[in-house]
């Protein structure tokens, strides 16, 4: 099957996200599939490198976490009368 999008964490056991991204780009079946990379460790200093090896975009996990916490709190907050 062909995914519409891959969300890829850079820190994983056994293989890094960099390795997975390289393998995705070498695989004819998914080489053109957008890959959204996320990390809480790697920041702006690797954005150019990620783009060079085929990433479509980058998410900072810290910002994602803050947004997620805000949204969860808003949804779980008791409704005001």
N, CA, C and O atoms as a printed pandas DataFrame, in Angstrom:
     atom_number atom_name residue_name chain_id  residue_number  x_coord  y_coord  z_coord
0              1         N          UNK        A               1    0.825   -1.176    0.000
1              2        CA          UNK        A               1    0.000    0.000    0.000
2              3         C          UNK        A               1    0.876    1.248    0.000
3              4         O          UNK        A               1    2.038    1.212    0.406
4              5         N          UNK        A               2    0.311    2.319   -0.450
5              6        CA          UNK        A               2    1.061    3.567   -0.568
6              7         C          UNK        A               2    0.533    4.586    0.429
7              8         O          UNK        A               2   -0.629    4.983    0.342
8              9         N          UNK        A               3    1.361    5.019    1.376
9             10        CA          UNK        A               3    0.910    6.045    2.330
10            11         C          UNK        A               3    0.807    7.407    1.652
11            12         O          UNK        A               3    1.536    7.696    0.703
12            13         N          UNK        A               4   -0.104    8.236    2.147
13            14        CA          UNK        A               4   -0.225    9.606    1.652
14            15         C          UNK        A               4    0.830   10.503    2.271
15            16         O          UNK        A               4    1.244   11.497    1.675
16            17         N          UNK        A               5    1.260   10.144    3.476
17            18        CA          UNK        A               5    2.213   10.956    4.234
18            19         C          UNK        A               5    2.900   10.052    5.251
19            20         O          UNK        A               5    2.285    9.135    5.794
20            21         N          UNK        A               6    4.167   10.317    5.500
21            22        CA          UNK        A               6    4.915    9.614    6.545
22            23         C          UNK        A               6    5.317   10.642    7.590
23            24         O          UNK        A               6    5.907   11.669    7.257
24            25         N          UNK        A               7    4.999   10.374    8.859
25            26        CA          UNK        A               7    5.467   11.201    9.972
26            27         C          UNK        A               7    6.578   10.399   10.635
27            28         O          UNK        A               7    6.355    9.285   11.107
28            29         N          UNK        A               8    7.767   10.970   10.665
29            30        CA          UNK        A               8    8.961   10.235   11.046
30            31         C          UNK        A               8    9.692   10.914   12.192
31            32         O          UNK        A               8   10.051   12.087   12.095
32            33         N          UNK        A               9    9.911   10.184   13.269
33            34        CA          UNK        A               9   10.710   10.680   14.388
34            35         C          UNK        A               9   12.177   10.376   14.083
35            36         O          UNK        A               9   12.492    9.314   13.545
36            37         N          UNK        A              10   13.065   11.296   14.422
37            38        CA          UNK        A              10   14.481   11.076   14.153
38            39         C          UNK        A              10   15.139   10.134   15.157
39            40         O          UNK        A              10   16.095    9.439   14.813
40            41         N          UNK        A              11   14.647   10.103   16.378
41            42        CA          UNK        A              11   15.241    9.242   17.396
42            43         C          UNK        A              11   14.398    7.988   17.563
43            44         O          UNK        A              11   13.276    8.031   18.067
44            45         N          UNK        A              12   14.960    6.881   17.131
45            46        CA          UNK        A              12   14.270    5.595   17.213
46            47         C          UNK        A              12   15.291    4.526   17.579
47            48         O          UNK        A              12   16.493    4.720   17.395
48            49         N          UNK        A              13   14.813    3.399   18.096
49            50        CA          UNK        A              13   15.743    2.303   18.369
50            51         C          UNK        A              13   16.198    1.648   17.063
51            52         O          UNK        A              13   15.463    1.645   16.077
52            53         N          UNK        A              14   17.370    1.113   17.062
53            54        CA          UNK        A              14   17.958    0.351   15.949
54            55         C          UNK        A              14   18.375    1.196   14.755
55            56         O          UNK        A              14   19.525    1.115   14.326
56            57         N          UNK        A              15   17.480    2.000   14.211
57            58        CA          UNK        A              15   17.798    2.863   13.064
58            59         C          UNK        A              15   17.452    4.295   13.438
59            60         O          UNK        A              15   16.548    4.533   14.239
60            61         N          UNK        A              16   18.162    5.234   12.864
61            62        CA          UNK        A              16   17.784    6.627   13.079
62            63         C          UNK        A              16   16.754    7.030   12.032
63            64         O          UNK        A              16   16.599    6.367   11.006
64            65         N          UNK        A              17   16.068    8.103   12.301
65            66        CA          UNK        A              17   15.145    8.637   11.312
66            67         C          UNK        A              17   15.856    9.062   10.041
67            68         O          UNK        A              17   15.286    9.002    8.952
68            69         N          UNK        A              18   17.108    9.493   10.182
69            70        CA          UNK        A              18   17.902    9.857    8.998
70            71         C          UNK        A              18   18.051    8.636    8.085
71            72         O          UNK        A              18   17.899    8.741    6.868
72            73         N          UNK        A              19   18.349    7.475    8.687
73            74        CA          UNK        A              19   18.505    6.239    7.911
74            75         C          UNK        A              19   17.196    5.844    7.242
75            76         O          UNK        A              19   17.181    5.457    6.073
76            77         N          UNK        A              20   16.101    5.941    7.983
77            78        CA          UNK        A              20   14.792    5.590    7.431
78            79         C          UNK        A              20   14.446    6.517    6.272
79            80         O          UNK        A              20   13.956    6.063    5.238
80            81         N          UNK        A              21   14.698    7.805    6.439
81            82        CA          UNK        A              21   14.417    8.766    5.365
82            83         C          UNK        A              21   15.209    8.425    4.114
83            84         O          UNK        A              21   14.667    8.456    3.010
84            85         N          UNK        A              22   16.470    8.105    4.273
85            86        CA          UNK        A              22   17.291    7.715    3.114
86            87         C          UNK        A              22   16.711    6.475    2.426
87            88         O          UNK        A              22   16.663    6.407    1.198
88            89         N          UNK        A              23   16.272    5.498    3.225
89            90        CA          UNK        A              23   15.694    4.279    2.649
90            91         C          UNK        A              23   14.369    4.568    1.943
91            92         O          UNK        A              23   14.094    4.004    0.884
92            93         N          UNK        A              24   13.561    5.433    2.519
93            94        CA          UNK        A              24   12.305    5.808    1.865
94            95         C          UNK        A              24   12.563    6.449    0.510
95            96         O          UNK        A              24   11.877    6.145   -0.466
96            97         N          UNK        A              25   13.541    7.326    0.449
97            98        CA          UNK        A              25   13.844    8.035   -0.796
98            99         C          UNK        A              25   14.458    7.108   -1.834
99           100         O          UNK        A              25   14.397    7.398   -3.029
100          101         N          UNK        A              26   15.048    6.002   -1.402
101          102        CA          UNK        A              26   15.632    5.038   -2.339
102          103         C          UNK        A              26   14.601    4.015   -2.822
103          104         O          UNK        A              26   14.858    3.301   -3.792
104          105         N          UNK        A              27   13.458    3.931   -2.175
105          106        CA          UNK        A              27   12.413    2.963   -2.516
106          107         C          UNK        A              27   11.482    3.574   -3.565
107          108         O          UNK        A              27   10.804    4.564   -3.292
108          109         N          UNK        A              28   11.450    2.998   -4.738
109          110        CA          UNK        A              28   10.644    3.524   -5.841
110          111         C          UNK        A              28    9.168    3.648   -5.482
111          112         O          UNK        A              28    8.487    4.542   -5.985
112          113         N          UNK        A              29    8.660    2.763   -4.619
113          114        CA          UNK        A              29    7.236    2.779   -4.281
114          115         C          UNK        A              29    6.828    4.006   -3.471
115          116         O          UNK        A              29    5.686    4.454   -3.565
116          117         N          UNK        A              30    7.741    4.549   -2.683
117          118        CA          UNK        A              30    7.384    5.662   -1.787
118          119         C          UNK        A              30    8.327    6.857   -1.901
119          120         O          UNK        A              30    8.270    7.769   -1.076
120          121         N          UNK        A              31    9.176    6.863   -2.893
121          122        CA          UNK        A              31   10.198    7.917   -2.989
122          123         C          UNK        A              31    9.617    9.324   -3.093
123          124         O          UNK        A              31   10.276   10.290   -2.707
124          125         N          UNK        A              32    8.397    9.456   -3.606
125          126        CA          UNK        A              32    7.779   10.776   -3.749
126          127         C          UNK        A              32    6.767   11.098   -2.656
127          128         O          UNK        A              32    6.129   12.151   -2.696
128          129         N          UNK        A              33    6.611   10.209   -1.683
129          130        CA          UNK        A              33    5.677   10.423   -0.579
130          131         C          UNK        A              33    6.236   11.494    0.348
131          132         O          UNK        A              33    7.400   11.415    0.739
132          133         N          UNK        A              34    5.432   12.496    0.711
133          134        CA          UNK        A              34    5.924   13.512    1.645
134          135         C          UNK        A              34    6.290   12.888    2.994
135          136         O          UNK        A              34    5.584   12.021    3.508
136          137         N          UNK        A              35    7.407   13.349    3.551
137          138        CA          UNK        A              35    7.864   12.874    4.856
138          139         C          UNK        A              35    8.003   14.077    5.783
139          140         O          UNK        A              35    8.802   14.981    5.541
140          141         N          UNK        A              36    7.215   14.063    6.836
141          142        CA          UNK        A              36    7.254   15.106    7.854
142          143         C          UNK        A              36    8.087   14.571    9.016
143          144         O          UNK        A              36    7.691   13.622    9.692
144          145         N          UNK        A              37    9.232   15.185    9.237
145          146        CA          UNK        A              37   10.174   14.738   10.263
146          147         C          UNK        A              37    9.917   15.503   11.545
147          148         O          UNK        A              37    9.642   16.702   11.515
148          149         N          UNK        A              38   10.007   14.805   12.685
149          150        CA          UNK        A              38    9.867   15.498   13.962
150          151         C          UNK        A              38   10.959   15.054   14.915
151          152         O          UNK        A              38   11.439   13.921   14.870
152          153         N          UNK        A              39   11.339   15.995   15.786
153          154        CA          UNK        A              39   12.357   15.709   16.777
154          155         C          UNK        A              39   12.275   16.728   17.896
155          156         O          UNK        A              39   11.881   17.875   17.682
156          157         N          UNK        A              40   12.645   16.307   19.073
157          158        CA          UNK        A              40   12.749   17.210   20.202
158          159         C          UNK        A              40   14.187   17.550   20.501
159          160         O          UNK        A              40   14.471   18.434   21.309
160          161         N          UNK        A              41   15.095   16.849   19.851
161          162        CA          UNK        A              41   16.522   17.037   20.097
162          163         C          UNK        A              41   17.150   17.875   18.996
163          164         O          UNK        A              41   17.819   18.874   19.263
164          165         N          UNK        A              42   16.930   17.460   17.767
165          166        CA          UNK        A              42   17.505   18.161   16.627
166          167         C          UNK        A              42   16.661   19.396   16.331
167          168         O          UNK        A              42   15.431   19.344   16.368
168          169         N          UNK        A              43   17.323   20.487   16.043
169          170        CA          UNK        A              43   16.599   21.742   15.806
170          171         C          UNK        A              43   17.009   22.343   14.460
171          172         O          UNK        A              43   17.292   21.617   13.507
172          173         N          UNK        A              44   17.036   23.646   14.396
173          174        CA          UNK        A              44   17.272   24.366   13.147
174          175         C          UNK        A              44   18.579   23.998   12.454
175          176         O          UNK        A              44   18.673   24.080   11.230
176          177         N          UNK        A              45   19.588   23.595   13.222
177          178        CA          UNK        A              45   20.889   23.336   12.610
178          179         C          UNK        A              45   20.871   22.149   11.652
179          180         O          UNK        A              45   21.856   21.929   10.947
180          181         N          UNK        A              46   19.799   21.386   11.601
181          182        CA          UNK        A              46   19.750   20.258   10.680
182          183         C          UNK        A              46   18.688   20.412    9.600
183          184         O          UNK        A              46   18.515   19.514    8.775
184          185         N          UNK        A              47   17.985   21.518    9.591
185          186        CA          UNK        A              47   16.897   21.679    8.620
186          187         C          UNK        A              47   17.381   21.587    7.175
187          188         O          UNK        A              47   16.742   20.938    6.346
188          189         N          UNK        A              48   18.495   22.227    6.872
189          190        CA          UNK        A              48   19.032   22.158    5.506
190          191         C          UNK        A              48   19.417   20.732    5.144
191          192         O          UNK        A              48   19.144   20.273    4.035
192          193         N          UNK        A              49   20.053   20.029    6.080
193          194        CA          UNK        A              49   20.453   18.647    5.834
194          195         C          UNK        A              49   19.229   17.765    5.594
195          196         O          UNK        A              49   19.227   16.948    4.673
196          197         N          UNK        A              50   18.190   17.925    6.415
197          198        CA          UNK        A              50   16.974   17.133    6.231
198          199         C          UNK        A              50   16.356   17.385    4.865
199          200         O          UNK        A              50   15.897   16.455    4.201
200          201         N          UNK        A              51   16.345   18.631    4.453
201          202        CA          UNK        A              51   15.799   18.967    3.135
202          203         C          UNK        A              51   16.630   18.298    2.033
203          204         O          UNK        A              51   16.078   17.787    1.059
204          205         N          UNK        A              52   17.944   18.306    2.190
205          206        CA          UNK        A              52   18.830   17.701    1.192
206          207         C          UNK        A              52   18.598   16.202    1.050
207          208         O          UNK        A              52   18.710   15.663   -0.051
208          209         N          UNK        A              53   18.276   15.523    2.148
209          210        CA          UNK        A              53   18.077   14.076    2.056
210          211         C          UNK        A              53   16.611   13.689    1.818
211          212         O          UNK        A              53   16.274   12.505    1.786
212          213         N          UNK        A              54   15.743   14.695    1.652
213          214        CA          UNK        A              54   14.408   14.406    1.178
214          215         C          UNK        A              54   13.244   14.672    2.108
215          216         O          UNK        A              54   12.120   14.282    1.794
216          217         N          UNK        A              55   13.467   15.320    3.239
217          218        CA          UNK        A              55   12.344   15.632    4.135
218          219         C          UNK        A              55   11.474   16.718    3.518
219          220         O          UNK        A              55   11.968   17.641    2.870
220          221         N          UNK        A              56   10.179   16.591    3.731
221          222        CA          UNK        A              56    9.235   17.584    3.211
222          223         C          UNK        A              56    8.971   18.698    4.216
223          224         O          UNK        A              56    8.572   19.798    3.833
224          225         N          UNK        A              57    9.192   18.419    5.499
225          226        CA          UNK        A              57    8.950   19.405    6.535
226          227         C          UNK        A              57    9.472   18.914    7.871
227          228         O          UNK        A              57    9.902   17.768    8.001
228          229         N          UNK        A              58    9.429   19.798    8.870
229          230        CA          UNK        A              58    9.976   19.483   10.187
230          231         C          UNK        A              58    9.040   20.011   11.267
231          232         O          UNK        A              58    8.524   21.125   11.171
232          233         N          UNK        A              59    8.830   19.195   12.297
233          234        CA          UNK        A              59    8.069   19.599   13.474
234          235         C          UNK        A              59    8.966   19.506   14.700
235          236         O          UNK        A              59    9.624   18.490   14.923
236          237         N          UNK        A              60    8.986   20.555   15.480
237          238        CA          UNK        A              60    9.707   20.545   16.745
238          239         C          UNK        A              60    8.791   19.910   17.786
239          240         O          UNK        A              60    7.709   20.429   18.058
240          241         N          UNK        A              61    9.215   18.797   18.366
241          242        CA          UNK        A              61    8.368   18.089   19.332
242          243         C          UNK        A              61    8.009   18.956   20.529
243          244         O          UNK        A              61    6.921   18.817   21.089
244          245         N          UNK        A              62    8.900   19.838   20.923
245          246        CA          UNK        A              62    8.598   20.693   22.077
246          247         C          UNK        A              62    7.401   21.583   21.772
247          248         O          UNK        A              62    6.519   21.741   22.616
248          249         N          UNK        A              63    7.361   22.156   20.600
249          250        CA          UNK        A              63    6.216   22.978   20.220
250          251         C          UNK        A              63    4.967   22.127   20.041
251          252         O          UNK        A              63    3.865   22.555   20.385
252          253         N          UNK        A              64    5.136   20.937   19.510
253          254        CA          UNK        A              64    4.016   20.026   19.351
254          255         C          UNK        A              64    3.446   19.651   20.713
255          256         O          UNK        A              64    2.230   19.607   20.895
256          257         N          UNK        A              65    4.326   19.383   21.660
257          258        CA          UNK        A              65    3.888   19.027   23.006
258          259         C          UNK        A              65    3.109   20.165   23.652
259          260         O          UNK        A              65    2.059   19.939   24.253
260          261         N          UNK        A              66    3.619   21.381   23.529
261          262        CA          UNK        A              66    2.936   22.531   24.121
262          263         C          UNK        A              66    1.551   22.715   23.493
263          264         O          UNK        A              66    0.580   22.990   24.197
264          265         N          UNK        A              67    1.464   22.566   22.204
265          266        CA          UNK        A              67    0.184   22.703   21.514
266          267         C          UNK        A              67   -0.768   21.588   21.928
267          268         O          UNK        A              67   -1.953   21.833   22.156
268          269         N          UNK        A              68   -0.260   20.379   22.024
269          270        CA          UNK        A              68   -1.085   19.249   22.415
270          271         C          UNK        A              68   -1.614   19.419   23.834
271          272         O          UNK        A              68   -2.797   19.192   24.085
272          273         N          UNK        A              69   -0.751   19.815   24.758
273          274        CA          UNK        A              69   -1.177   20.024   26.142
274          275         C          UNK        A              69   -2.255   21.102   26.201
275          276         O          UNK        A              69   -3.255   20.932   26.898
276          277         N          UNK        A              70   -2.070   22.202   25.486
277          278        CA          UNK        A              70   -3.057   23.276   25.464
278          279         C          UNK        A              70   -4.408   22.768   24.962
279          280         O          UNK        A              70   -5.444   23.055   25.563
280          281         N          UNK        A              71   -4.396   22.026   23.878
281          282        CA          UNK        A              71   -5.647   21.540   23.294
282          283         C          UNK        A              71   -6.340   20.536   24.202
283          284         O          UNK        A              71   -7.563   20.566   24.345
284          285         N          UNK        A              72   -5.562   19.642   24.821
285          286        CA          UNK        A              72   -6.148   18.652   25.727
286          287         C          UNK        A              72   -6.754   19.357   26.937
287          288         O          UNK        A              72   -7.865   19.031   27.356
288          289         N          UNK        A              73   -6.033   20.313   27.494
289          290        CA          UNK        A              73   -6.560   21.035   28.654
290          291         C          UNK        A              73   -7.839   21.776   28.300
291          292         O          UNK        A              73   -8.785   21.801   29.087
292          293         N          UNK        A              74   -7.870   22.371   27.133
293          294        CA          UNK        A              74   -9.062   23.102   26.707
294          295         C          UNK        A              74  -10.255   22.171   26.553
295          296         O          UNK        A              74  -11.380   22.520   26.911
296          297         N          UNK        A              75  -10.001   20.994   26.021
297          298        CA          UNK        A              75  -11.095   20.043   25.817
298          299         C          UNK        A              75  -11.572   19.411   27.125
299          300         O          UNK        A              75  -12.751   19.089   27.268
300          301         N          UNK        A              76  -10.660   19.236   28.073
301          302        CA          UNK        A              76  -11.016   18.577   29.310
302          303         C          UNK        A              76  -11.447   19.536   30.415
303          304         O          UNK        A              76  -11.930   19.105   31.462
304          305         N          UNK        A              77  -11.274   20.836   30.183
305          306        CA          UNK        A              77  -11.676   21.820   31.188
306          307         C          UNK        A              77  -13.194   21.786   31.329
307          308         O          UNK        A              77  -13.921   21.659   30.344
308          309         N          UNK        A              78  -13.656   21.902   32.561
309          310        CA          UNK        A              78  -15.112   21.916   32.745
310          311         C          UNK        A              78  -15.730   23.120   32.032
311          312         O          UNK        A              78  -15.171   24.217   32.024
312          313         N          UNK        A              79  -16.879   22.886   31.446
313          314        CA          UNK        A              79  -17.575   23.964   30.748
314          315         C          UNK        A              79  -18.052   25.000   31.751
315          316         O          UNK        A              79  -18.556   24.672   32.825
316          317         N          UNK        A              80  -17.880   26.248   31.374
317          318        CA          UNK        A              80  -18.347   27.322   32.263
318          319         C          UNK        A              80  -19.810   27.616   31.976
319          320         O          UNK        A              80  -20.213   27.665   30.813
320          321         N          UNK        A              81  -20.613   27.813   33.019
321          322        CA          UNK        A              81  -22.051   28.060   32.798
322          323         C          UNK        A              81  -22.325   29.430   32.218
323          324         O          UNK        A              81  -23.481   29.779   31.979
